Amino acid sequence: MNIRDLQIYATGLTWGEGPRRHAGALWVSDTQASRLWTDAGGTWAATELESPANGLWFLPDGMLVAAMMTEPRLGVWNGAGFDTYADLTALASGALGDLVGDRAGNLYVDDVGYAPHKGEAPRPGRVLRVGADRTVRVAAEGVRFPNGLALIDDETTLIVAETAAQRLTAFDVGPTGALSGRRTYADLAALVGPAARPDGIWPVLDGIWVATTSGHSVVKVRDGELLDSIDTGDGYPIACCADGRLLYVTVADAHGQDLMRALAAKTVETAVATAPLDAAPLRHTP
């Protein structure tokens, strides 16, 4: 596929992360503008947040939870803001990233390991597990800028996008949710090119879609193979999700500027685009 296969679904965001579909509506975090966007009310609209949300997930009971990017907590949506769902103060060491959950209500969340918004130097991060009982423990250490998360193989494998390492990493998920058997699932630098930096990911029946940001493409990979690619032109694909036979992708436009400079100047604009899928998604959010 190429850029002509993308259709604009919504606009108005600065930097769209964690897109999720639920009950026929799309929800997206705007991390740089501290807003939560959705069309659940019938029109595409944003709610201003006191603190930016990052990764989003819908629990089995339909509650929306979010990784609060600059706070050590998961929030739960109350219709106007995020109350505290789980306190991560004892373990979180940096900004929080993506969020994914299983059928039992257990969650995995990125702990980036440092605070880029405070100018801290990069250091390895972690993946934290928040149980359905809201207890928190470290699931994996030494992850190089953990980003997109996905559960596959009937929730027995967790895939983590390591942005700084330009790869997807797989872990076996044990009966208690513990992670083991770390291995490379896909080397994005080798498959896509040296500019690829994986951000958001989403599983489908025959692979995993990956937003490669500076790789200017959304690609589908499986066990070290490149299966499909959508060219985003000059756009930077940030994150993605699927519902039915549509892939939803947030794509940033830096208007010809260096991306980091454009983000600092807040001149980046992000749209949500859609592309048709050949295979139905692996699972739907409840």
Backbone as CSV, one residue per row, in Angstrom:
resi,resn,N_x,N_y,N_z,CA_x,CA_y,CA_z,C_x,C_y,C_z
1,MET,0.838,-1.198,0.000,0.000,0.000,0.000,0.874,1.249,0.000
2,ASN,0.309,2.371,-0.369,1.053,3.620,-0.330,0.194,4.716,0.263
3,ILE,0.714,5.928,0.261,0.038,7.021,0.960,-1.364,7.282,0.419
4,ARG,-1.613,6.892,-0.841,-2.932,7.110,-1.413,-3.989,6.221,-0.778
5,ASP,-3.573,5.166,-0.067,-4.517,4.281,0.596,-4.994,4.845,1.931
6,LEU,-4.366,5.897,2.421,-4.748,6.498,3.695,-5.851,7.534,3.491
7,GLN,-6.870,7.462,4.343,-7.965,8.422,4.317,-8.014,9.153,5.664
8,ILE,-8.181,10.465,5.630,-8.221,11.232,6.872,-9.516,10.956,7.623
9,TYR,-9.366,10.604,8.897,-10.510,10.330,9.773,-10.799,11.511,10.694
10,ALA,-9.738,12.126,11.242,-9.908,13.241,12.175,-8.634,14.066,12.210
11,THR,-8.768,15.331,12.608,-7.626,16.246,12.706,-7.692,16.995,14.035
12,GLY,-6.731,17.895,14.246,-6.757,18.770,15.413,-5.761,18.443,16.494
13,LEU,-5.090,17.286,16.409,-4.148,16.884,17.451,-2.766,17.483,17.212
14,THR,-2.003,17.563,18.301,-0.591,17.915,18.191,0.247,16.651,18.045
15,TRP,0.086,15.690,18.953,0.837,14.433,18.912,-0.068,13.336,19.465
16,GLY,-0.573,12.484,18.588,-1.572,11.497,18.983,-0.979,10.159,19.363
17,GLU,-1.188,9.740,20.591,-0.697,8.455,21.096,-1.862,7.588,21.583
18,GLY,-1.602,6.274,21.645,-2.532,5.337,22.265,-3.903,5.252,21.649
19,PRO,-4.067,5.307,20.317,-5.418,5.217,19.756,-6.075,3.890,20.121
20,ARG,-7.334,3.973,20.527,-8.099,2.779,20.885,-9.538,2.947,20.406
21,ARG,-10.103,1.867,19.874,-11.505,1.854,19.483,-12.311,1.148,20.563
22,HIS,-13.474,1.710,20.873,-14.353,1.109,21.888,-15.782,1.519,21.595
23,ALA,-16.649,0.528,21.487,-18.081,0.780,21.275,-18.330,1.706,20.084
24,GLY,-17.572,1.492,19.016,-17.759,2.260,17.802,-17.134,3.628,17.788
25,ALA,-16.398,3.989,18.821,-15.773,5.307,18.909,-14.256,5.175,19.000
26,LEU,-13.565,6.239,18.610,-12.106,6.294,18.701,-11.697,7.201,19.847
27,TRP,-10.688,6.777,20.597,-10.126,7.563,21.690,-8.620,7.699,21.446
28,VAL,-8.079,8.916,21.607,-6.665,9.171,21.364,-6.135,10.158,22.403
29,SER,-4.951,9.877,22.941,-4.264,10.820,23.821,-3.473,11.817,22.990
30,ASP,-3.585,13.094,23.327,-2.732,14.125,22.721,-1.723,14.524,23.790
31,THR,-0.567,13.861,23.762,0.392,14.018,24.855,1.007,15.412,24.907
32,GLN,1.185,16.043,23.757,1.840,17.349,23.728,0.895,18.500,24.013
33,ALA,-0.391,18.269,23.861,-1.375,19.318,24.158,-2.167,19.024,25.421
34,SER,-1.892,17.893,26.071,-2.575,17.488,27.295,-4.098,17.467,27.101
35,ARG,-4.507,16.695,26.094,-5.936,16.556,25.796,-6.259,15.094,25.534
36,LEU,-7.520,14.748,25.736,-8.040,13.440,25.361,-9.097,13.673,24.292
37,TRP,-8.893,13.050,23.130,-9.808,13.219,22.001,-10.685,11.985,21.833
38,THR,-11.941,12.192,21.444,-12.829,11.074,21.122,-14.013,11.585,20.309
39,ASP,-14.632,10.655,19.587,-15.895,10.957,18.917,-17.036,10.162,19.547
40,ALA,-16.831,9.729,20.800,-17.854,8.949,21.495,-19.152,9.733,21.677
41,GLY,-19.059,11.059,21.713,-20.250,11.888,21.868,-20.923,12.249,20.561
42,GLY,-20.430,11.704,19.445,-21.029,11.958,18.149,-20.236,12.905,17.277
43,THR,-19.384,13.731,17.888,-18.503,14.616,17.127,-17.088,14.483,17.680
44,TRP,-16.103,14.783,16.853,-14.704,14.699,17.251,-14.380,15.888,18.145
45,ALA,-14.089,15.626,19.413,-13.885,16.713,20.372,-12.840,16.322,21.399
46,ALA,-12.251,17.343,22.036,-11.181,17.129,23.014,-11.597,17.604,24.392
47,THR,-11.090,16.922,25.414,-11.214,17.358,26.804,-9.829,17.765,27.282
48,GLU,-9.731,18.955,27.837,-8.466,19.424,28.389,-8.156,18.652,29.675
49,LEU,-6.912,18.222,29.827,-6.489,17.460,30.996,-5.507,18.271,31.834
50,GLU,-5.533,18.060,33.141,-4.574,18.728,34.024,-3.163,18.166,33.815
51,SER,-3.079,16.904,33.414,-1.807,16.225,33.209,-1.972,15.303,32.013
52,PRO,-0.998,15.228,31.105,-1.196,14.452,29.881,-1.284,12.950,30.112
53,ALA,-2.251,12.340,29.442,-2.341,10.883,29.382,-1.503,10.410,28.210
54,ASN,-1.027,9.171,28.293,-0.268,8.584,27.190,-1.014,7.333,26.725
55,GLY,-0.511,6.136,27.017,-1.189,4.922,26.588,-2.580,4.798,27.185
56,LEU,-3.497,4.230,26.405,-4.888,4.027,26.829,-5.246,2.549,26.712
57,TRP,-6.169,2.110,27.558,-6.705,0.751,27.442,-8.088,0.689,28.078
58,PHE,-8.964,-0.127,27.491,-10.279,-0.370,28.075,-10.254,-1.692,28.820
59,LEU,-10.600,-1.658,30.094,-10.657,-2.863,30.920,-11.856,-3.719,30.519
60,PRO,-11.897,-4.977,30.945,-13.020,-5.846,30.570,-14.390,-5.286,30.948
61,ASP,-14.462,-4.463,32.003,-15.754,-3.886,32.386,-16.075,-2.598,31.629
62,GLY,-15.193,-2.207,30.671,-15.445,-1.021,29.865,-14.832,0.250,30.393
63,MET,-14.209,0.211,31.579,-13.556,1.402,32.105,-12.324,1.744,31.277
64,LEU,-12.133,3.035,31.012,-10.950,3.500,30.301,-9.863,3.857,31.300
65,VAL,-8.691,3.245,31.131,-7.550,3.577,31.980,-6.447,4.159,31.106
66,ALA,-5.578,4.957,31.729,-4.518,5.641,30.991,-3.242,5.657,31.801
67,ALA,-2.118,5.584,31.086,-0.813,5.826,31.699,-0.612,7.331,31.715
68,MET,-0.523,7.925,32.898,-0.344,9.369,33.007,1.130,9.679,32.747
69,MET,1.409,10.344,31.649,2.769,10.420,31.118,3.787,10.980,32.100
70,THR,3.445,12.035,32.801,4.417,12.702,33.675,4.133,12.479,35.155
71,GLU,3.239,11.536,35.462,2.927,11.193,36.858,3.093,9.694,37.053
72,PRO,3.515,9.248,38.230,3.689,7.817,38.469,2.363,7.146,38.855
73,ARG,1.418,7.129,37.919,0.129,6.514,38.222,-0.602,6.169,36.934
74,LEU,-1.511,5.199,37.064,-2.499,4.949,36.035,-3.776,5.660,36.448
75,GLY,-4.438,6.276,35.488,-5.679,6.975,35.772,-6.866,6.223,35.216
76,VAL,-8.039,6.485,35.771,-9.292,5.920,35.269,-10.222,7.079,34.935
77,TRP,-10.812,7.028,33.763,-11.604,8.125,33.238,-12.917,8.280,33.994
78,ASN,-13.209,9.521,34.415,-14.457,9.795,35.127,-15.413,10.648,34.301
79,GLY,-15.080,10.858,33.042,-15.912,11.673,32.172,-15.397,13.078,31.986
80,ALA,-14.517,13.510,32.899,-13.959,14.865,32.803,-12.453,14.886,33.032
81,GLY,-11.915,13.827,33.606,-10.489,13.740,33.915,-10.165,12.339,34.383
82,PHE,-8.938,12.149,34.831,-8.482,10.824,35.245,-8.243,10.769,36.751
83,ASP,-9.095,10.012,37.452,-8.839,9.693,38.854,-7.736,8.630,38.913
84,THR,-7.177,8.419,40.099,-6.106,7.426,40.229,-6.683,6.014,40.243
85,TYR,-6.161,5.188,39.351,-6.516,3.771,39.317,-5.474,2.939,40.046
86,ALA,-4.188,3.237,39.813,-3.101,2.516,40.475,-1.931,3.470,40.686
87,ASP,-1.372,3.450,41.889,-0.238,4.302,42.251,1.059,3.550,41.961
88,LEU,1.906,4.124,41.087,3.150,3.475,40.696,4.373,4.141,41.331
89,THR,4.161,4.996,42.314,5.245,5.780,42.903,6.414,4.927,43.370
90,ALA,6.129,3.782,43.932,7.193,2.966,44.515,8.111,2.354,43.467
91,LEU,7.661,2.261,42.216,8.450,1.556,41.208,8.781,2.379,39.969
92,ALA,7.924,3.289,39.568,8.156,4.031,38.327,9.372,4.943,38.473
93,SER,10.246,4.913,37.458,11.468,5.710,37.523,11.544,6.770,36.432
94,GLY,10.533,6.830,35.577,10.536,7.806,34.498,9.147,8.040,33.960
95,ALA,9.075,8.633,32.777,7.795,8.878,32.135,7.110,7.558,31.806
96,LEU,5.777,7.563,31.797,5.012,6.375,31.448,4.613,6.433,29.979
97,GLY,4.596,5.252,29.338,4.325,5.195,27.916,3.045,4.466,27.577
98,ASP,3.163,3.383,26.801,1.992,2.679,26.307,1.402,1.773,27.389
99,LEU,0.232,1.219,27.069,-0.537,0.426,28.029,-1.270,-0.661,27.257
100,VAL,-1.238,-1.890,27.792,-2.002,-2.982,27.196,-2.512,-3.872,28.314
101,GLY,-3.647,-4.539,28.074,-4.219,-5.386,29.105,-4.666,-6.729,28.571
102,ASP,-4.936,-7.670,29.496,-5.407,-8.995,29.102,-6.885,-9.153,29.465
103,ARG,-7.415,-10.322,29.168,-8.854,-10.568,29.385,-9.225,-10.572,30.857
104,ALA,-8.247,-10.793,31.730,-8.517,-10.828,33.174,-8.411,-9.454,33.818
105,GLY,-8.007,-8.438,33.067,-7.899,-7.099,33.624,-6.516,-6.745,34.131
106,ASN,-5.521,-7.599,33.892,-4.145,-7.259,34.229,-3.573,-6.337,33.147
107,LEU,-2.680,-5.441,33.547,-2.140,-4.443,32.634,-0.617,-4.469,32.617
108,TYR,-0.050,-4.126,31.467,1.384,-3.869,31.348,1.554,-2.443,30.877
109,VAL,2.505,-1.736,31.485,2.732,-0.330,31.150,4.230,-0.073,31.050
110,ASP,4.597,0.789,30.090,5.990,1.197,29.948,6.400,2.169,31.040
111,ASP,7.551,1.926,31.626,8.263,2.914,32.431,9.512,3.248,31.622
112,VAL,9.504,4.417,30.964,10.575,4.766,30.032,11.941,4.767,30.718
113,GLY,11.970,5.040,32.028,13.223,4.975,32.777,13.860,6.318,33.047
114,TYR,13.428,7.335,32.348,13.901,8.698,32.582,12.808,9.657,32.141
115,ALA,13.000,10.933,32.408,11.979,11.939,32.107,12.474,12.864,30.998
116,PRO,12.165,12.556,29.731,12.617,13.433,28.646,12.120,14.865,28.789
117,HIS,10.899,15.022,29.345,10.329,16.362,29.494,11.083,17.207,30.522
118,LYS,11.930,16.546,31.332,12.744,17.282,32.307,14.196,17.416,31.846
119,GLY,14.476,16.955,30.634,15.824,17.042,30.099,16.777,15.999,30.633
120,GLU,16.255,14.928,31.237,17.124,13.890,31.785,17.790,13.085,30.674
121,ALA,18.987,12.613,30.942,19.717,11.795,29.972,19.056,10.425,29.842
122,PRO,19.049,9.852,28.643,18.424,8.530,28.446,19.088,7.446,29.287
123,ARG,18.279,6.542,29.780,18.761,5.336,30.445,17.716,4.244,30.236
124,PRO,18.092,2.976,30.369,17.144,1.892,30.109,15.911,1.968,30.991
125,GLY,14.796,1.507,30.444,13.529,1.538,31.163,13.072,0.153,31.566
126,ARG,11.783,0.079,31.923,11.196,-1.153,32.433,9.813,-1.341,31.842
127,VAL,9.293,-2.531,32.017,7.872,-2.789,31.832,7.314,-3.160,33.201
128,LEU,6.265,-2.480,33.617,5.619,-2.760,34.892,4.311,-3.521,34.653
129,ARG,3.976,-4.390,35.599,2.697,-5.111,35.534,1.804,-4.627,36.666
130,VAL,0.603,-4.230,36.302,-0.411,-3.827,37.284,-1.500,-4.890,37.255
131,GLY,-1.610,-5.656,38.338,-2.589,-6.737,38.391,-4.011,-6.225,38.442
132,ALA,-4.945,-7.133,38.192,-6.353,-6.762,38.285,-6.709,-6.299,39.694
133,ASP,-5.904,-6.723,40.683,-6.098,-6.268,42.065,-5.344,-4.964,42.335
134,ARG,-4.733,-4.407,41.288,-4.023,-3.120,41.301,-2.670,-3.163,42.012
135,THR,-2.176,-4.348,42.300,-0.813,-4.464,42.808,0.157,-4.257,41.649
136,VAL,1.344,-3.726,41.963,2.297,-3.343,40.923,3.620,-4.058,41.152
137,ARG,4.204,-4.566,40.071,5.537,-5.156,40.173,6.281,-4.942,38.868
138,VAL,7.620,-5.054,38.944,8.448,-4.935,37.748,8.364,-6.245,36.972
139,ALA,8.033,-6.148,35.675,7.938,-7.344,34.839,9.188,-7.548,34.004
140,ALA,9.854,-6.462,33.591,11.071,-6.577,32.785,11.929,-5.349,33.011
141,GLU,13.236,-5.550,33.024,14.211,-4.470,33.205,15.054,-4.317,31.937
142,GLY,15.794,-3.196,31.863,16.772,-3.015,30.806,16.181,-2.925,29.414
143,VAL,15.020,-2.290,29.299,14.359,-2.132,28.005,14.705,-0.743,27.466
144,ARG,15.156,-0.675,26.228,15.668,0.578,25.665,14.535,1.414,25.066
145,PHE,14.060,2.354,25.859,12.908,3.198,25.547,11.707,2.334,25.155
146,PRO,11.115,1.663,26.144,9.927,0.854,25.860,8.801,1.733,25.337
147,ASN,8.103,1.230,24.324,7.058,2.032,23.697,5.836,1.156,23.442
148,GLY,5.454,0.923,22.199,4.244,0.157,21.939,4.248,-1.215,22.583
149,LEU,3.058,-1.668,23.016,2.895,-2.963,23.671,1.755,-3.729,23.008
150,ALA,1.902,-5.047,22.915,0.844,-5.888,22.370,0.944,-7.288,22.937
151,LEU,-0.197,-7.900,23.209,-0.269,-9.293,23.633,-0.717,-10.133,22.440
152,ILE,0.002,-11.238,22.171,-0.339,-12.131,21.074,-0.298,-13.575,21.564
153,ASP,-0.546,-14.508,20.648,-0.492,-15.946,20.967,-1.390,-16.274,22.154
154,ASP,-2.643,-15.815,22.068,-3.612,-16.040,23.141,-3.094,-15.536,24.481
155,GLU,-2.453,-14.360,24.421,-1.953,-13.644,25.596,-0.802,-14.356,26.302
156,THR,-0.093,-15.216,25.574,1.070,-15.893,26.169,2.385,-15.237,25.751
157,THR,2.308,-14.217,24.886,3.505,-13.496,24.447,3.228,-12.000,24.507
158,LEU,4.146,-11.268,25.124,4.072,-9.812,25.134,5.129,-9.274,24.177
159,ILE,4.702,-8.380,23.283,5.612,-7.708,22.357,5.823,-6.278,22.843
160,VAL,7.078,-5.870,22.918,7.440,-4.518,23.353,8.241,-3.849,22.246
161,ALA,7.818,-2.663,21.829,8.611,-1.872,20.888,9.701,-1.150,21.670
162,GLU,10.947,-1.443,21.331,12.082,-0.745,21.933,12.538,0.319,20.931
163,THR,12.077,1.539,21.126,12.330,2.591,20.153,13.825,2.830,19.951
164,ALA,14.570,2.954,21.048,15.995,3.261,20.951,16.795,2.127,20.329
165,ALA,16.306,0.900,20.444,16.995,-0.257,19.870,16.474,-0.606,18.482
166,GLN,15.453,0.088,18.013,14.877,-0.100,16.679,14.387,-1.531,16.447
167,ARG,13.733,-2.095,17.450,13.286,-3.473,17.322,12.014,-3.711,18.124
168,LEU,11.356,-4.818,17.802,10.310,-5.363,18.646,10.905,-6.528,19.405
169,THR,10.640,-6.573,20.708,11.158,-7.622,21.573,9.997,-8.436,22.120
170,ALA,10.146,-9.758,22.122,9.107,-10.655,22.615,9.493,-11.221,23.976
171,PHE,8.476,-11.399,24.822,8.626,-12.058,26.120,7.547,-13.121,26.252
172,ASP,7.881,-14.247,26.856,6.869,-15.228,27.248,6.152,-14.712,28.486
173,VAL,4.836,-14.861,28.514,4.031,-14.457,29.666,3.673,-15.709,30.458
174,GLY,4.149,-15.802,31.688,3.874,-16.956,32.524,2.492,-16.916,33.145
175,PRO,2.106,-17.977,33.834,0.771,-18.072,34.450,0.492,-16.951,35.452
176,THR,1.543,-16.430,36.091,1.356,-15.340,37.057,1.572,-13.969,36.422
177,GLY,1.804,-13.946,35.107,2.056,-12.680,34.423,3.517,-12.302,34.354
178,ALA,4.393,-13.128,34.950,5.828,-12.859,34.892,6.326,-13.002,33.456
179,LEU,7.329,-12.200,33.089,7.886,-12.222,31.744,9.233,-12.936,31.743
180,SER,9.485,-13.727,30.700,10.749,-14.460,30.565,10.998,-14.685,29.073
181,GLY,12.142,-15.330,28.768,12.425,-15.711,27.393,12.561,-14.539,26.440
182,ARG,13.219,-13.467,26.883,13.382,-12.286,26.034,14.084,-12.640,24.722
183,ARG,13.550,-12.139,23.606,14.137,-12.407,22.293,13.682,-11.332,21.316
184,THR,14.433,-11.178,20.240,14.060,-10.212,19.209,12.954,-10.800,18.337
185,TYR,11.875,-10.057,18.212,10.752,-10.471,17.363,10.900,-9.902,15.957
186,ALA,11.352,-8.645,15.855,11.559,-8.023,14.542,12.582,-6.909,14.675
187,ASP,13.594,-6.939,13.825,14.625,-5.902,13.764,14.164,-4.875,12.737
188,LEU,13.624,-3.753,13.201,13.050,-2.767,12.290,14.105,-2.059,11.466
189,ALA,15.298,-1.866,12.020,16.374,-1.233,11.253,16.727,-2.081,10.036
190,ALA,16.755,-3.391,10.216,17.086,-4.285,9.109,15.927,-4.433,8.128
191,LEU,14.699,-4.488,8.640,13.545,-4.741,7.788,13.053,-3.506,7.050
192,VAL,13.146,-2.343,7.709,12.567,-1.108,7.161,13.646,-0.128,6.719
193,GLY,14.703,0.001,7.524,15.773,0.932,7.211,16.299,1.595,8.461
194,PRO,17.465,2.230,8.376,18.116,2.782,9.566,17.364,3.920,10.227
195,ALA,16.387,4.519,9.545,15.637,5.625,10.140,14.443,5.156,10.961
196,ALA,14.095,3.885,10.890,12.887,3.385,11.551,13.028,3.404,13.067
197,ARG,12.052,4.003,13.736,11.984,4.037,15.201,10.586,3.592,15.612
198,PRO,10.420,2.341,16.045,9.067,1.852,16.352,8.446,2.580,17.534
199,ASP,7.199,2.995,17.354,6.436,3.645,18.421,5.246,2.739,18.732
200,GLY,4.036,3.131,18.361,2.871,2.314,18.672,2.764,1.083,17.787
201,ILE,2.191,-0.001,18.344,2.018,-1.256,17.609,0.618,-1.802,17.855
202,TRP,0.176,-2.709,16.959,-1.137,-3.330,17.128,-1.138,-4.697,16.455
203,PRO,-1.636,-5.738,17.163,-1.641,-7.087,16.584,-2.862,-7.346,15.705
204,VAL,-2.640,-8.060,14.603,-3.720,-8.588,13.780,-3.473,-10.078,13.602
205,LEU,-4.383,-10.757,12.908,-4.302,-12.208,12.843,-2.992,-12.717,12.265
206,ASP,-2.440,-11.983,11.293,-1.257,-12.487,10.604,-0.001,-11.677,10.870
207,GLY,0.047,-10.903,11.957,1.252,-10.150,12.270,0.986,-8.991,13.203
208,ILE,1.913,-8.053,13.220,1.811,-6.873,14.073,2.089,-5.640,13.227
209,TRP,1.173,-4.683,13.291,1.392,-3.401,12.624,2.237,-2.508,13.533
210,VAL,3.193,-1.819,12.928,4.146,-0.996,13.663,4.213,0.390,13.032
211,ALA,4.011,1.425,13.836,4.231,2.797,13.386,5.710,3.114,13.568
212,THR,6.407,3.441,12.483,7.871,3.569,12.538,8.355,5.011,12.662
213,THR,7.501,5.956,12.943,7.807,7.391,13.075,8.754,7.868,11.971
214,SER,10.037,8.055,12.261,10.975,8.602,11.277,11.265,7.642,10.127
215,GLY,10.707,6.436,10.175,10.774,5.524,9.038,9.723,5.843,7.992
216,HIS,8.809,6.767,8.324,7.774,7.249,7.401,6.960,6.116,6.782
217,SER,6.646,5.135,7.598,5.812,4.033,7.123,5.189,3.320,8.313
218,VAL,4.066,2.667,8.020,3.457,1.738,8.966,3.637,0.367,8.348
219,VAL,4.252,-0.550,9.088,4.597,-1.840,8.508,3.987,-2.981,9.310
220,LYS,3.723,-4.070,8.608,3.250,-5.286,9.279,4.387,-6.303,9.276
221,VAL,4.719,-6.807,10.460,5.814,-7.756,10.603,5.337,-9.000,11.339
222,ARG,6.081,-10.077,11.176,5.803,-11.306,11.921,7.082,-12.117,12.010
223,ASP,7.561,-12.341,13.220,8.722,-13.212,13.453,9.878,-12.919,12.501
224,GLY,10.284,-11.664,12.449,11.439,-11.297,11.659,11.182,-11.064,10.187
225,GLU,9.926,-11.151,9.750,9.583,-10.929,8.345,8.801,-9.637,8.177
226,LEU,9.035,-8.948,7.061,8.247,-7.787,6.671,7.151,-8.266,5.734
227,LEU,5.877,-8.076,6.137,4.760,-8.605,5.372,4.040,-7.546,4.543
228,ASP,4.028,-6.313,5.018,3.284,-5.266,4.320,3.811,-3.918,4.785
229,SER,3.562,-2.883,3.984,4.036,-1.547,4.328,3.100,-0.505,3.754
230,ILE,2.822,0.525,4.536,2.039,1.674,4.095,2.945,2.893,4.167
231,ASP,3.178,3.507,3.039,4.024,4.695,2.950,3.239,5.907,3.458
232,THR,3.812,6.669,4.379,3.142,7.871,4.888,3.765,9.154,4.337
233,GLY,4.557,9.034,3.275,5.140,10.219,2.655,6.045,10.961,3.618
234,ASP,5.813,12.267,3.782,6.593,13.060,4.725,6.057,12.951,6.152
235,GLY,4.935,12.277,6.327,4.321,12.165,7.641,5.037,11.176,8.543
236,TYR,4.960,11.434,9.846,5.570,10.572,10.854,4.471,9.747,11.539
237,PRO,4.346,8.461,11.221,3.320,7.644,11.881,3.703,7.365,13.334
238,ILE,2.785,7.661,14.243,3.096,7.602,15.673,2.566,6.322,16.322
239,ALA,1.291,6.042,16.115,0.664,4.912,16.796,-0.495,4.412,15.954
240,CYS,-0.989,3.219,16.281,-2.042,2.634,15.464,-2.912,1.691,16.286
241,CYS,-4.082,1.407,15.745,-4.955,0.367,16.288,-5.862,-0.091,15.150
242,ALA,-6.551,-1.201,15.349,-7.433,-1.723,14.312,-8.778,-2.077,14.912
243,ASP,-9.809,-2.000,14.065,-11.164,-2.363,14.459,-11.900,-2.749,13.183
244,GLY,-12.524,-3.920,13.182,-13.136,-4.372,11.949,-12.062,-4.587,10.908
245,ARG,-12.220,-3.971,9.752,-11.216,-4.098,8.698,-10.563,-2.772,8.377
246,LEU,-10.425,-1.920,9.388,-9.740,-0.643,9.226,-8.581,-0.534,10.210
247,LEU,-7.470,-0.023,9.717,-6.330,0.334,10.560,-6.374,1.841,10.771
248,TYR,-6.294,2.255,12.027,-6.277,3.676,12.385,-4.842,4.046,12.750
249,VAL,-4.335,5.114,12.154,-2.949,5.528,12.366,-2.912,7.023,12.659
250,THR,-2.199,7.411,13.729,-1.961,8.835,13.955,-0.684,9.216,13.218
251,VAL,-0.772,10.259,12.391,0.344,10.658,11.531,0.635,12.139,11.755
252,ALA,1.886,12.447,12.129,2.289,13.822,12.431,2.903,14.491,11.213
253,ASP,2.620,15.783,11.077,3.176,16.604,10.014,4.044,17.690,10.647
254,ALA,5.342,17.667,10.360,6.270,18.663,10.908,6.476,19.836,9.958
255,HIS,5.741,19.853,8.867,5.787,20.950,7.891,7.207,21.237,7.409
256,GLY,7.951,20.161,7.156,9.280,20.302,6.607,10.378,20.602,7.603
257,GLN,10.029,20.784,8.867,11.029,21.055,9.893,11.590,19.754,10.460
258,ASP,12.715,19.845,11.142,13.195,18.742,11.959,12.131,18.423,13.004
259,LEU,11.827,17.141,13.173,10.719,16.755,14.032,10.886,17.242,15.468
260,MET,12.070,17.059,16.044,12.279,17.460,17.428,12.145,18.974,17.590
261,ARG,12.650,19.725,16.612,12.518,21.183,16.679,11.058,21.599,16.528
262,ALA,10.348,20.916,15.656,8.939,21.238,15.460,8.123,20.921,16.712
263,LEU,8.455,19.825,17.382,7.765,19.495,18.638,8.047,20.547,19.701
264,ALA,9.315,20.964,19.798,9.670,21.990,20.786,8.960,23.299,20.497
265,ALA,8.777,23.613,19.209,8.117,24.862,18.827,6.604,24.716,18.792
266,LYS,6.110,23.465,19.034,4.674,23.160,19.012,4.042,23.533,17.671
267,THR,4.780,23.265,16.582,4.243,23.495,15.244,3.838,22.191,14.559
268,VAL,3.980,21.072,15.250,3.567,19.785,14.699,2.039,19.692,14.720
269,GLU,1.475,19.120,13.684,0.045,18.843,13.629,-0.146,17.374,13.302
270,THR,-1.083,16.734,13.983,-1.317,15.308,13.794,-2.749,15.047,13.366
271,ALA,-2.901,14.158,12.410,-4.216,13.698,11.966,-4.335,12.204,12.235
272,VAL,-5.562,11.718,12.313,-5.821,10.287,12.348,-6.233,9.874,10.943
273,ALA,-5.539,8.878,10.402,-5.859,8.369,9.080,-6.267,6.902,9.184
274,THR,-6.974,6.416,8.190,-7.376,5.010,8.161,-6.897,4.360,6.863
275,ALA,-6.689,3.047,6.943,-6.330,2.255,5.772,-7.061,0.920,5.875
276,PRO,-7.476,0.344,4.763,-8.168,-0.951,4.801,-7.213,-2.072,5.168
277,LEU,-7.745,-3.065,5.879,-6.958,-4.222,6.287,-7.379,-5.450,5.487
278,ASP,-6.423,-6.317,5.195,-6.732,-7.578,4.534,-7.199,-8.631,5.532
279,ALA,-6.709,-8.512,6.766,-7.070,-9.488,7.814,-7.682,-8.747,8.979
280,ALA,-8.684,-9.360,9.586,-9.345,-8.741,10.728,-8.393,-8.670,11.911
281,PRO,-8.599,-7.700,12.834,-7.728,-7.603,13.987,-7.768,-8.839,14.871
282,LEU,-6.694,-9.026,15.604,-6.598,-10.169,16.496,-7.674,-10.133,17.566
283,ARG,-7.944,-8.941,18.074,-8.952,-8.809,19.128,-9.490,-7.395,19.110
284,HIS,-10.643,-7.233,19.671,-11.257,-5.922,19.819,-11.173,-5.523,21.297
285,THR,-11.078,-4.221,21.544,-11.222,-3.777,22.928,-12.674,-4.014,23.333
286,PRO,-12.947,-4.320,24.612,-14.303,-4.697,25.021,-15.260,-3.511,24.958
